[in-house]
Amino acid sequence: LLRVMFEVAGWKVYEFGEDALLDKFVEQQLDAGVEIVALSAFVRTSMLDIREVIKKLKERNDECRVMVGGTLLTPITAQKYAVDGWTESGGTVFDETIRLLTMLGEEELK
């Protein structure tokens, strides 16, 4: 649903797949030059995987910003995972994405 919302708004969206192997996922992110990676967790097992995905992404590209959301993720979980952004619903995802893009723009100016 969020992919469709972003595409309708005119943003380029890459969907690397929910079952992508971690190293392949990170390589695809690097190849595409993606500035923001959005991850979601709707089942407990995916919460555990998100921590490893974030670690790998940041190791390979510390300029990449990671945003998380989903029914099981809370602001406390997002803080523990050291993500750059968190959203509780699709209704706030655009605001959070714009905040992260602004952050990236300010960092480029420095």
N, CA, C and O atoms as a printed pandas DataFrame, in Angstrom:
     atom_number atom_name residue_name chain_id  residue_number  x_coord  y_coord  z_coord
0              1         N          LEU        A               1    0.826   -1.196    0.000
1              2        CA          LEU        A               1    0.000    0.000    0.000
2              3         C          LEU        A               1    0.869    1.259    0.000
3              4         O          LEU        A               1    0.605    2.199   -0.750
4              5         N          LEU        A               2    1.909    1.275    0.844
5              6        CA          LEU        A               2    2.744    2.469    0.911
6              7         C          LEU        A               2    3.493    2.700   -0.394
7              8         O          LEU        A               2    3.672    3.842   -0.815
8              9         N          ARG        A               3    3.929    1.621   -1.034
9             10        CA          ARG        A               3    4.607    1.763   -2.322
10            11         C          ARG        A               3    3.707    2.499   -3.305
11            12         O          ARG        A               3    4.151    3.414   -4.000
12            13         N          VAL        A               4    2.460    2.102   -3.361
13            14        CA          VAL        A               4    1.500    2.734   -4.273
14            15         C          VAL        A               4    1.316    4.205   -3.903
15            16         O          VAL        A               4    1.266    5.064   -4.784
16            17         N          MET        A               5    1.216    4.497   -2.625
17            18        CA          MET        A               5    1.041    5.885   -2.183
18            19         C          MET        A               5    2.221    6.750   -2.635
19            20         O          MET        A               5    2.026    7.861   -3.128
20            21         N          PHE        A               6    3.442    6.241   -2.466
21            22        CA          PHE        A               6    4.617    7.003   -2.866
22            23         C          PHE        A               6    4.673    7.175   -4.387
23            24         O          PHE        A               6    5.004    8.256   -4.874
24            25         N          GLU        A               7    4.356    6.137   -5.122
25            26        CA          GLU        A               7    4.380    6.232   -6.585
26            27         C          GLU        A               7    3.340    7.225   -7.099
27            28         O          GLU        A               7    3.613    7.993   -8.022
28            29         N          VAL        A               8    2.164    7.212   -6.510
29            30        CA          VAL        A               8    1.124    8.162   -6.902
30            31         C          VAL        A               8    1.581    9.593   -6.623
31            32         O          VAL        A               8    1.233   10.519   -7.356
32            33         N          ALA        A               9    2.359    9.764   -5.561
33            34        CA          ALA        A               9    2.877   11.092   -5.217
34            35         C          ALA        A               9    4.046   11.489   -6.118
35            36         O          ALA        A               9    4.550   12.608   -6.024
36            37         N          GLY        A              10    4.482   10.568   -6.998
37            38        CA          GLY        A              10    5.537   10.893   -7.949
38            39         C          GLY        A              10    6.944   10.529   -7.502
39            40         O          GLY        A              10    7.912   10.973   -8.120
40            41         N          TRP        A              11    7.084    9.745   -6.461
41            42        CA          TRP        A              11    8.395    9.371   -5.956
42            43         C          TRP        A              11    8.830    8.054   -6.567
43            44         O          TRP        A              11    7.998    7.185   -6.828
44            45         N          LYS        A              12   10.108    7.901   -6.795
45            46        CA          LYS        A              12   10.663    6.653   -7.309
46            47         C          LYS        A              12   10.765    5.662   -6.158
47            48         O          LYS        A              12   11.340    5.973   -5.115
48            49         N          VAL        A              13   10.209    4.477   -6.345
49            50        CA          VAL        A              13   10.204    3.452   -5.309
50            51         C          VAL        A              13   10.826    2.184   -5.864
51            52         O          VAL        A              13   10.471    1.738   -6.955
52            53         N          TYR        A              14   11.742    1.610   -5.124
53            54        CA          TYR        A              14   12.327    0.318   -5.456
54            55         C          TYR        A              14   11.814   -0.687   -4.442
55            56         O          TYR        A              14   11.883   -0.448   -3.236
56            57         N          GLU        A              15   11.312   -1.783   -4.913
57            58        CA          GLU        A              15   10.859   -2.830   -3.999
58            59         C          GLU        A              15   11.797   -4.014   -4.177
59            60         O          GLU        A              15   11.779   -4.688   -5.207
60            61         N          PHE        A              16   12.618   -4.259   -3.158
61            62        CA          PHE        A              16   13.633   -5.302   -3.250
62            63         C          PHE        A              16   13.104   -6.661   -2.827
63            64         O          PHE        A              16   13.786   -7.671   -3.001
64            65         N          GLY        A              17   11.919   -6.700   -2.285
65            66        CA          GLY        A              17   11.292   -7.977   -1.966
66            67         C          GLY        A              17   11.376   -8.329   -0.497
67            68         O          GLY        A              17   12.355   -8.033    0.189
68            69         N          GLU        A              18   10.324   -8.965   -0.043
69            70        CA          GLU        A              18   10.263   -9.326    1.375
70            71         C          GLU        A              18   11.118  -10.544    1.702
71            72         O          GLU        A              18   11.466  -10.762    2.862
72            73         N          ASP        A              19   11.458  -11.337    0.692
73            74        CA          ASP        A              19   12.253  -12.535    0.937
74            75         C          ASP        A              19   13.660  -12.433    0.371
75            76         O          ASP        A              19   14.331  -13.450    0.195
76            77         N          ALA        A              20   14.114  -11.218    0.084
77            78        CA          ALA        A              20   15.448  -11.029   -0.481
78            79         C          ALA        A              20   16.509  -11.435    0.546
79            80         O          ALA        A              20   16.375  -11.159    1.738
80            81         N          LEU        A              21   17.544  -12.083    0.068
81            82        CA          LEU        A              21   18.664  -12.410    0.941
82            83         C          LEU        A              21   19.321  -11.108    1.387
83            84         O          LEU        A              21   19.398  -10.152    0.616
84            85         N          LEU        A              22   19.787  -11.072    2.613
85            86        CA          LEU        A              22   20.276   -9.834    3.205
86            87         C          LEU        A              22   21.387   -9.191    2.386
87            88         O          LEU        A              22   21.308   -8.003    2.074
88            89         N          ASP        A              23   22.411   -9.942    2.033
89            90        CA          ASP        A              23   23.513   -9.357    1.281
90            91         C          ASP        A              23   23.053   -8.852   -0.084
91            92         O          ASP        A              23   23.507   -7.806   -0.549
92            93         N          LYS        A              24   22.160   -9.592   -0.717
93            94        CA          LYS        A              24   21.620   -9.150   -2.011
94            95         C          LYS        A              24   20.787   -7.878   -1.834
95            96         O          LYS        A              24   20.856   -6.970   -2.663
96            97         N          PHE        A              25   20.016   -7.814   -0.775
97            98        CA          PHE        A              25   19.219   -6.627   -0.472
98            99         C          PHE        A              25   20.112   -5.400   -0.332
99           100         O          PHE        A              25   19.819   -4.343   -0.891
100          101         N          VAL        A              26   21.204   -5.546    0.416
101          102        CA          VAL        A              26   22.133   -4.426    0.624
102          103         C          VAL        A              26   22.782   -4.028   -0.700
103          104         O          VAL        A              26   22.922   -2.839   -0.984
104          105         N          GLU        A              27   23.174   -4.995   -1.501
105          106        CA          GLU        A              27   23.771   -4.695   -2.808
106          107         C          GLU        A              27   22.781   -3.958   -3.707
107          108         O          GLU        A              27   23.160   -3.013   -4.399
108          109         N          GLN        A              28   21.528   -4.377   -3.703
109          110        CA          GLN        A              28   20.515   -3.709   -4.518
110          111         C          GLN        A              28   20.340   -2.265   -4.059
111          112         O          GLN        A              28   20.185   -1.365   -4.883
112          113         N          GLN        A              29   20.363   -2.047   -2.770
113          114        CA          GLN        A              29   20.237   -0.691   -2.235
114          115         C          GLN        A              29   21.397    0.169   -2.708
115          116         O          GLN        A              29   21.196    1.309   -3.125
116          117         N          LEU        A              30   22.597   -0.362   -2.647
117          118        CA          LEU        A              30   23.775    0.386   -3.087
118          119         C          LEU        A              30   23.711    0.671   -4.587
119          120         O          LEU        A              30   23.966    1.795   -5.017
120          121         N          ASP        A              31   23.374   -0.334   -5.374
121          122        CA          ASP        A              31   23.308   -0.176   -6.835
122          123         C          ASP        A              31   22.263    0.855   -7.243
123          124         O          ASP        A              31   22.479    1.615   -8.187
124          125         N          ALA        A              32   21.145    0.888   -6.549
125          126        CA          ALA        A              32   20.060    1.808   -6.891
126          127         C          ALA        A              32   20.322    3.224   -6.372
127          128         O          ALA        A              32   19.676    4.173   -6.815
128          129         N          GLY        A              33   21.263    3.370   -5.440
129          130        CA          GLY        A              33   21.537    4.685   -4.874
130          131         C          GLY        A              33   20.399    5.207   -4.021
131          132         O          GLY        A              33   20.160    6.413   -3.957
132          133         N          VAL        A              34   19.704    4.300   -3.373
133          134        CA          VAL        A              34   18.557    4.659   -2.551
134          135         C          VAL        A              34   19.009    5.461   -1.329
135          136         O          VAL        A              34   19.945    5.075   -0.630
136          137         N          GLU        A              35   18.330    6.578   -1.085
137          138        CA          GLU        A              35   18.677    7.423    0.050
138          139         C          GLU        A              35   17.964    7.016    1.334
139          140         O          GLU        A              35   18.505    7.168    2.429
140          141         N          ILE        A              36   16.753    6.501    1.192
141          142        CA          ILE        A              36   15.969    6.094    2.359
142          143         C          ILE        A              36   15.460    4.675    2.134
143          144         O          ILE        A              36   14.880    4.362    1.094
144          145         N          VAL        A              37   15.689    3.827    3.130
145          146        CA          VAL        A              37   15.179    2.468    3.101
146          147         C          VAL        A              37   14.081    2.383    4.155
147          148         O          VAL        A              37   14.295    2.726    5.318
148          149         N          ALA        A              38   12.919    1.929    3.740
149          150        CA          ALA        A              38   11.794    1.768    4.657
150          151         C          ALA        A              38   11.571    0.283    4.899
151          152         O          ALA        A              38   11.467   -0.505    3.959
152          153         N          LEU        A              39   11.501   -0.083    6.167
153          154        CA          LEU        A              39   11.293   -1.471    6.572
154          155         C          LEU        A              39   10.060   -1.545    7.451
155          156         O          LEU        A              39    9.746   -0.605    8.181
156          157         N          SER        A              40    9.368   -2.663    7.376
157          158        CA          SER        A              40    8.192   -2.817    8.227
158          159         C          SER        A              40    8.197   -4.187    8.884
159          160         O          SER        A              40    8.778   -5.143    8.372
160          161         N          ALA        A              41    7.539   -4.256   10.024
161          162        CA          ALA        A              41    7.428   -5.512   10.766
162          163         C          ALA        A              41    5.985   -5.696   11.199
163          164         O          ALA        A              41    5.413   -4.868   11.907
164          165         N          PHE        A              42    5.419   -6.799   10.756
165          166        CA          PHE        A              42    4.048   -7.118   11.141
166          167         C          PHE        A              42    3.967   -8.441   11.892
167          168         O          PHE        A              42    2.915   -8.797   12.423
168          169         N          VAL        A              43    5.089   -9.171   11.936
169          170        CA          VAL        A              43    5.173  -10.404   12.718
170          171         C          VAL        A              43    6.467  -10.361   13.532
171          172         O          VAL        A              43    7.446   -9.745   13.110
172          173         N          ARG        A              44    6.472  -10.993   14.659
173          174        CA          ARG        A              44    7.596  -10.912   15.597
174          175         C          ARG        A              44    8.927  -11.341   14.970
175          176         O          ARG        A              44    9.958  -10.738   15.266
176          177         N          THR        A              45    8.928  -12.355   14.123
177          178        CA          THR        A              45   10.197  -12.823   13.552
178          179         C          THR        A              45   10.839  -11.765   12.671
179          180         O          THR        A              45   12.066  -11.686   12.610
180          181         N          SER        A              46   10.048  -10.954   11.989
181          182        CA          SER        A              46   10.642   -9.916   11.144
182          183         C          SER        A              46   11.284   -8.807   11.976
183          184         O          SER        A              46   12.193   -8.128   11.499
184          185         N          MET        A              47   10.825   -8.618   13.202
185          186        CA          MET        A              47   11.452   -7.624   14.079
186          187         C          MET        A              47   12.910   -7.975   14.332
187          188         O          MET        A              47   13.768   -7.093   14.368
188          189         N          LEU        A              48   13.188   -9.248   14.504
189          190        CA          LEU        A              48   14.559   -9.673   14.756
190          191         C          LEU        A              48   15.432   -9.449   13.532
191          192         O          LEU        A              48   16.594   -9.065   13.662
192          193         N          ASP        A              49   14.892   -9.682   12.359
193          194        CA          ASP        A              49   15.643   -9.496   11.119
194          195         C          ASP        A              49   15.954   -8.034   10.847
195          196         O          ASP        A              49   17.006   -7.719   10.290
196          197         N          ILE        A              50   15.064   -7.146   11.228
197          198        CA          ILE        A              50   15.254   -5.726   10.949
198          199         C          ILE        A              50   16.544   -5.213   11.571
199          200         O          ILE        A              50   17.250   -4.419   10.950
200          201         N          ARG        A              51   16.857   -5.637   12.754
201          202        CA          ARG        A              51   18.084   -5.191   13.419
202          203         C          ARG        A              51   19.311   -5.537   12.570
203          204         O          ARG        A              51   20.214   -4.714   12.423
204          205         N          GLU        A              52   19.348   -6.743   12.016
205          206        CA          GLU        A              52   20.477   -7.176   11.191
206          207         C          GLU        A              52   20.510   -6.424    9.861
207          208         O          GLU        A              52   21.586   -6.074    9.377
208          209         N          VAL        A              53   19.355   -6.175    9.274
209          210        CA          VAL        A              53   19.291   -5.414    8.025
210          211         C          VAL        A              53   19.865   -4.013    8.239
211          212         O          VAL        A              53   20.676   -3.546    7.439
212          213         N          ILE        A              54   19.452   -3.349    9.303
213          214        CA          ILE        A              54   19.932   -1.996    9.604
214          215         C          ILE        A              54   21.446   -2.005    9.788
215          216         O          ILE        A              54   22.141   -1.140    9.256
216          217         N          LYS        A              55   21.949   -2.958   10.522
217          218        CA          LYS        A              55   23.394   -3.063   10.761
218          219         C          LYS        A              55   24.153   -3.185    9.439
219          220         O          LYS        A              55   25.130   -2.470    9.216
220          221         N          LYS        A              56   23.710   -4.084    8.568
221          222        CA          LYS        A              56   24.376   -4.299    7.275
222          223         C          LYS        A              56   24.292   -3.059    6.384
223          224         O          LYS        A              56   25.276   -2.683    5.746
224          225         N          LEU        A              57   23.128   -2.429    6.341
225          226        CA          LEU        A              57   22.969   -1.232    5.520
226          227         C          LEU        A              57   23.915   -0.139    5.973
227          228         O          LEU        A              57   24.581    0.482    5.145
228          229         N          LYS        A              58   23.987    0.106    7.265
229          230        CA          LYS        A              58   24.830    1.176    7.807
230          231         C          LYS        A              58   26.318    0.860    7.651
231          232         O          LYS        A              58   27.127    1.770    7.470
232          233         N          GLU        A              59   26.682   -0.417    7.718
233          234        CA          GLU        A              59   28.085   -0.797    7.512
234          235         C          GLU        A              59   28.534   -0.460    6.093
235          236         O          GLU        A              59   29.657    0.001    5.890
236          237         N          ARG        A              60   27.677   -0.683    5.130
237          238        CA          ARG        A              60   28.029   -0.489    3.717
238          239         C          ARG        A              60   27.777    0.935    3.229
239          240         O          ARG        A              60   28.440    1.397    2.301
240          241         N          ASN        A              61   26.827    1.630    3.846
241          242        CA          ASN        A              61   26.476    2.969    3.381
242          243         C          ASN        A              61   25.944    3.780    4.554
243          244         O          ASN        A              61   24.743    3.783    4.824
244          245         N          ASP        A              62   26.836    4.459    5.242
245          246        CA          ASP        A              62   26.409    5.204    6.438
246          247         C          ASP        A              62   25.585    6.440    6.099
247          248         O          ASP        A              62   25.033    7.074    6.999
248          249         N          GLU        A              63   25.492    6.796    4.817
249          250        CA          GLU        A              63   24.658    7.930    4.416
250          251         C          GLU        A              63   23.198    7.532    4.190
251          252         O          GLU        A              63   22.319    8.391    4.119
252          253         N          CYS        A              64   22.953    6.255    4.078
253          254        CA          CYS        A              64   21.592    5.756    3.900
254          255         C          CYS        A              64   20.796    5.995    5.185
255          256         O          CYS        A              64   21.306    5.792    6.287
256          257         N          ARG        A              65   19.567    6.419    5.036
257          258        CA          ARG        A              65   18.697    6.609    6.192
258          259         C          ARG        A              65   17.673    5.479    6.206
259          260         O          ARG        A              65   17.142    5.084    5.168
260          261         N          VAL        A              66   17.411    4.972    7.403
261          262        CA          VAL        A              66   16.501    3.843    7.555
262          263         C          VAL        A              66   15.290    4.274    8.379
263          264         O          VAL        A              66   15.414    4.851    9.459
264          265         N          MET        A              67   14.128    3.973    7.833
265          266        CA          MET        A              67   12.868    4.286    8.496
266          267         C          MET        A              67   12.129    2.968    8.728
267          268         O          MET        A              67   12.104    2.107    7.848
268          269         N          VAL        A              68   11.536    2.813    9.893
269          270        CA          VAL        A              68   10.810    1.588   10.201
270          271         C          VAL        A              68    9.377    1.907   10.613
271          272         O          VAL        A              68    9.058    3.018   11.039
272          273         N          GLY        A              69    8.536    0.903   10.472
273          274        CA          GLY        A              69    7.149    1.016   10.888
274          275         C          GLY        A              69    6.534   -0.368   10.928
275          276         O          GLY        A              69    7.177   -1.359   10.583
276          277         N          GLY        A              70    5.324   -0.423   11.340
277          278        CA          GLY        A              70    4.632   -1.703   11.430
278          279         C          GLY        A              70    3.959   -1.833   12.771
279          280         O          GLY        A              70    4.277   -1.119   13.723
280          281         N          THR        A              71    3.037   -2.745   12.829
281          282        CA          THR        A              71    2.213   -2.871   14.026
282          283         C          THR        A              71    2.997   -3.268   15.265
283          284         O          THR        A              71    2.560   -2.982   16.379
284          285         N          LEU        A              72    4.134   -3.915   15.104
285          286        CA          LEU        A              72    4.898   -4.370   16.274
286          287         C          LEU        A              72    5.996   -3.401   16.702
287          288         O          LEU        A              72    6.573   -3.562   17.777
288          289         N          LEU        A              73    6.289   -2.403   15.880
289          290        CA          LEU        A              73    7.372   -1.492   16.205
290          291         C          LEU        A              73    6.853   -0.271   16.947
291          292         O          LEU        A              73    5.810    0.288   16.606
292          293         N          THR        A              74    7.590    0.124   17.953
293          294        CA          THR        A              74    7.236    1.276   18.775
294          295         C          THR        A              74    8.391    2.274   18.738
295          296         O          THR        A              74    9.469    1.941   18.245
296          297         N          PRO        A              75    8.192    3.479   19.243
297          298        CA          PRO        A              75    9.316    4.422   19.308
298          299         C          PRO        A              75   10.489    3.862   20.126
299          300         O          PRO        A              75   11.647    4.139   19.815
300          301         N          ILE        A              76   10.197    3.089   21.150
301          302        CA          ILE        A              76   11.260    2.496   21.970
302          303         C          ILE        A              76   12.053    1.480   21.159
303          304         O          ILE        A              76   13.282    1.459   21.219
304          305         N          THR        A              77   11.355    0.636   20.402
305          306        CA          THR        A              77   12.032   -0.336   19.541
306          307         C          THR        A              77   12.873    0.386   18.497
307          308         O          THR        A              77   14.017    0.005   18.248
308          309         N          ALA        A              78   12.315    1.424   17.887
309          310        CA          ALA        A              78   13.047    2.186   16.876
310          311         C          ALA        A              78   14.314    2.788   17.470
311          312         O          ALA        A              78   15.358    2.808   16.819
312          313         N          GLN        A              79   14.226    3.271   18.688
313          314        CA          GLN        A              79   15.405    3.842   19.356
314          315         C          GLN        A              79   16.437    2.752   19.624
315          316         O          GLN        A              79   17.628    2.970   19.404
316          317         N          LYS        A              80   16.008    1.598   20.089
317          318        CA          LYS        A              80   16.928    0.480   20.332
318          319         C          LYS        A              80   17.642    0.058   19.059
319          320         O          LYS        A              80   18.822   -0.290   19.086
320          321         N          TYR        A              81   16.922    0.091   17.941
321          322        CA          TYR        A              81   17.489   -0.324   16.656
322          323         C          TYR        A              81   18.310    0.784   16.007
323          324         O          TYR        A              81   18.923    0.571   14.961
324          325         N          ALA        A              82   18.326    1.956   16.615
325          326        CA          ALA        A              82   19.091    3.105   16.126
326          327         C          ALA        A              82   18.704    3.487   14.693
327          328         O          ALA        A              82   19.569    3.739   13.854
328          329         N          VAL        A              83   17.411    3.526   14.429
329          330        CA          VAL        A              83   16.946    3.931   13.108
330          331         C          VAL        A              83   16.881    5.451   13.023
331          332         O          VAL        A              83   16.911    6.150   14.036
332          333         N          ASP        A              84   16.791    5.936   11.820
333          334        CA          ASP        A              84   16.745    7.377   11.606
334          335         C          ASP        A              84   15.324    7.916   11.672
335          336         O          ASP        A              84   15.114    9.095   11.955
336          337         N          GLY        A              85   14.350    7.053   11.410
337          338        CA          GLY        A              85   12.970    7.492   11.424
338          339         C          GLY        A              85   12.034    6.359   11.798
339          340         O          GLY        A              85   12.343    5.184   11.600
340          341         N          TRP        A              86   10.898    6.725   12.334
341          342        CA          TRP        A              86    9.880    5.759   12.740
342          343         C          TRP        A              86    8.523    6.368   12.434
343          344         O          TRP        A              86    8.312    7.570   12.591
344          345         N          THR        A              87    7.620    5.526   12.000
345          346        CA          THR        A              87    6.260    5.988   11.765
346          347         C          THR        A              87    5.283    4.936   12.267
347          348         O          THR        A              87    5.498    3.737   12.094
348          349         N          GLU        A              88    4.231    5.391   12.874
349          350        CA          GLU        A              88    3.277    4.443   13.437
350          351         C          GLU        A              88    2.204    4.022   12.449
351          352         O          GLU        A              88    1.508    3.031   12.667
352          353         N          SER        A              89    2.067    4.779   11.355
353          354        CA          SER        A              89    1.017    4.418   10.397
354          355         C          SER        A              89    1.325    5.007    9.030
355          356         O          SER        A              89    2.196    5.864    8.880
356          357         N          GLY        A              90    0.595    4.530    8.051
357          358        CA          GLY        A              90    0.740    5.073    6.715
358          359         C          GLY        A              90    0.368    6.543    6.638
359          360         O          GLY        A              90    0.806    7.253    5.733
360          361         N          GLY        A              91   -0.428    6.992    7.574
361          362        CA          GLY        A              91   -0.856    8.391    7.595
362          363         C          GLY        A              91    0.252    9.361    7.943
363          364         O          GLY        A              91    0.153   10.546    7.625
364          365         N          THR        A              92    1.309    8.884    8.590
365          366        CA          THR        A              92    2.417    9.771    8.981
366          367         C          THR        A              92    3.703    9.486    8.208
367          368         O          THR        A              92    4.723   10.135    8.441
368          369         N          VAL        A              93    3.661    8.531    7.301
369          370        CA          VAL        A              93    4.880    8.125    6.611
370          371         C          VAL        A              93    5.436    9.235    5.718
371          372         O          VAL        A              93    6.656    9.367    5.609
372          373         N          PHE        A              94    4.587   10.032    5.081
373          374        CA          PHE        A              94    5.096   11.109    4.231
374          375         C          PHE        A              94    5.815   12.168    5.058
375          376         O          PHE        A              94    6.875   12.649    4.660
376          377         N          ASP        A              95    5.252   12.530    6.192
377          378        CA          ASP        A              95    5.902   13.522    7.053
378          379         C          ASP        A              95    7.282   13.044    7.493
379          380         O          ASP        A              95    8.245   13.811    7.485
380          381         N          GLU        A              96    7.370   11.794    7.871
381          382        CA          GLU        A              96    8.640   11.250    8.334
382          383         C          GLU        A              96    9.650   11.163    7.187
383          384         O          GLU        A              96   10.837   11.428    7.380
384          385         N          THR        A              97    9.182   10.795    6.009
385          386        CA          THR        A              97   10.064   10.719    4.849
386          387         C          THR        A              97   10.601   12.099    4.489
387          388         O          THR        A              97   11.790   12.244    4.203
388          389         N          ILE        A              98    9.757   13.090    4.500
389          390        CA          ILE        A              98   10.201   14.460    4.205
390          391         C          ILE        A              98   11.194   14.928    5.252
391          392         O          ILE        A              98   12.161   15.613    4.918
392          393         N          ARG        A              99   10.978   14.576    6.505
393          394        CA          ARG        A              99   11.927   14.937    7.564
394          395         C          ARG        A              99   13.297   14.319    7.284
395          396         O          ARG        A              99   14.321   14.982    7.446
396          397         N          LEU        A             100   13.317   13.047    6.862
397          398        CA          LEU        A             100   14.582   12.381    6.570
398          399         C          LEU        A             100   15.257   12.979    5.338
399          400         O          LEU        A             100   16.478   13.134    5.320
400          401         N          LEU        A             101   14.489   13.312    4.323
401          402        CA          LEU        A             101   15.070   13.946    3.138
402          403         C          LEU        A             101   15.647   15.316    3.477
403          404         O          LEU        A             101   16.700   15.693    2.962
404          405         N          THR        A             102   14.967   16.054    4.331
405          406        CA          THR        A             102   15.478   17.349    4.786
406          407         C          THR        A             102   16.783   17.156    5.541
407          408         O          THR        A             102   17.733   17.915    5.353
408          409         N          MET        A             103   16.831   16.144    6.394
409          410        CA          MET        A             103   18.049   15.820    7.148
410          411         C          MET        A             103   19.201   15.542    6.183
411          412         O          MET        A             103   20.306   16.050    6.370
412          413         N          LEU        A             104   18.944   14.741    5.157
413          414        CA          LEU        A             104   19.973   14.410    4.177
414          415         C          LEU        A             104   20.441   15.668    3.447
415          416         O          LEU        A             104   21.640   15.843    3.227
416          417         N          GLY        A             105   19.519   16.536    3.075
417          418        CA          GLY        A             105   19.869   17.768    2.396
418          419         C          GLY        A             105   20.731   18.681    3.256
419          420         O          GLY        A             105   21.690   19.276    2.764
420          421         N          GLU        A             106   20.394   18.796    4.537
421          422        CA          GLU        A             106   21.177   19.617    5.454
422          423         C          GLU        A             106   22.584   19.052    5.633
423          424         O          GLU        A             106   23.553   19.805    5.727
424          425         N          GLU        A             107   22.688   17.731    5.680
425          426        CA          GLU        A             107   24.000   17.092    5.816
426          427         C          GLU        A             107   24.857   17.327    4.583
427          428         O          GLU        A             107   26.072   17.489    4.699
428          429         N          GLU        A             108   24.249   17.349    3.409
429          430        CA          GLU        A             108   24.994   17.604    2.170
430          431         C          GLU        A             108   25.535   19.028    2.138
431          432         O          GLU        A             108   26.606   19.272    1.582
432          433         N          LEU        A             109   24.804   19.966    2.729
433          434        CA          LEU        A             109   25.235   21.350    2.734
434          435         C          LEU        A             109   26.411   21.616    3.666
435          436         O          LEU        A             109   27.115   22.614    3.515
436          437         N          LYS        A             110   26.619   20.730    4.621
437          438        CA          LYS        A             110   27.709   20.926    5.592
438          439         C          LYS        A             110   29.054   20.622    5.003
439          440         O          LYS        A             110   30.069   20.738    5.689
